[in-house]
Amino acid sequence: MRLLLERPPSLRPRGLLLAGPYHNGKTMIAERFAVEHLRVADQQKVWVIQTREGAGLSHFYASILSGLRAPQAAGWRSLSRALAIRWIIFSSA
């Protein structure tokens, strides 16, 4: 994960899928990576966002904005530029 984060920005960045059985520690791995990143980074570039499975697109979008601590009226493009986002990690609860 660290190597993907350190890559230069690109138009179509590579992604990572962490898959496994329910309650197998996937979210814990992602959260640990995010915390370790915060310890060494001068700016947060990794967010872990919890969503509910099957909650619908509007809830999914609202979870993203809430996880990024965005004002209600913020648009995604202006928000992503302002935060210099490199990674967003989604985990269903």
N, C-alpha and C positions, 0 to 999 in steps of 0.2 A: 504494500500500500504506500509505503514511504517513497518508493521509486516512482510510482505513478504521480504522486503529489509534486515531486521535484522536477518532473518533465516540463519543458517549456509549454506555454499555452498554445493550443492549436485549434483550427476550425472544427475538427472532429476528434476530440480527445478519446483516448482509450478508456474503457470502463472496467469494472471489476464486479463480478457477481459472487457473493458469498452465500452459498446454498447449503442446507442441511436440515435434518429433522427438527421438529418443534422442540423448544426448550433445550437446544444443544449448545448455546453459548455464542451464537452469531452476533447478537446485539452487544454482548459483553466485549467481543473482539473489536467491534467497530467503536464502541465508547472508549475503550482503552487506547485505541489508536488516536482518537480525537483528543483525549486528555494529554497523551504524550506529545502530540503536536503542539498543544497550547503551552506546554512547559518550555519548549525551545523556540517557538515562533514569536516574532514581534507583532504579528497580526493574525487573527483567527481566519483560517481558510478552510476549516473542516467543521461541518455541523452534522449532528445526528438528530434526525427528526422522527419521532414516534407517530405512527398513524394506525388507525383501526382498520383491520381487514374488512373489505366490503362496505365501507362507509360512504362511498360515492366520491365523485370528482370534486365537488364543492368542499367537502370535508378535507379531502387530500390537499387541495390548494390552501385552505385555511390553516391546516397543520404546518405547511411549509412557511407561510407568513408568520405564524405564531412562533415556530421554532427559530426563525431568524429575528424575532423580536421587532417586527416591522410595524409601522403605523398602519391603521386600517386602510387608508387610501393609497398606499404605496403600490406602484406597479412593479412587476417582476424585473423588467429590464433595468430600470433606474436603481432598484434595490441590489441586483446582482453586480452592477458596476460599482456602486458605492461600497459594497462589502468586499470586493475583490474575491468572490467565491471561487474556489477551485474544486471542492468536493462537497456534495450533499449526500449523506447516507440515510436511507429510508429503512425503517424497521417497523413491521406490523406488530401491534400489541395483541 
